[in-house]
Amino acid sequence: MTDDDREPFDDFDRRLRDARGGEPEPEESSGKSRLNYGPGLHAGVDVVAGVAGGTLIGWALDSWLETAPVLLVVFLVLGSVAGLRNAVRTLQRLARDDEGRG
């Protein structure tokens, strides 16, 4: 980008800063202002994957063994319990890590 190309942007930045009352730009690179959704998302995916996996396994076994909804319900419950257990372990590990840093 040449200096001639940069000038309109500098002018725009100056006018925008003046319109905002001369306030400095917020610091976006600060690590403290960033939110960390990773562990929560991981816990949510654990629950959804457990329920979906249990449902699919139960449905497949019911279709194969012709046992109506019996195995579907059993594996749905087992998948839900496994997903919740994994989510709780993930969140407990996060809490333990936060205490260690604290």
Secondary structure, 3 states (H helix, E strand, C coil): CCHHHHHHHHHHHHHHHHHCCCCCCCCCCCCCCCCCCHHHHHHHHHHHHHHHHHHHHHHHHHHHHCCCCHHHHHHHHHHHHHHHHHHHHHHHHHHHHHHHHC
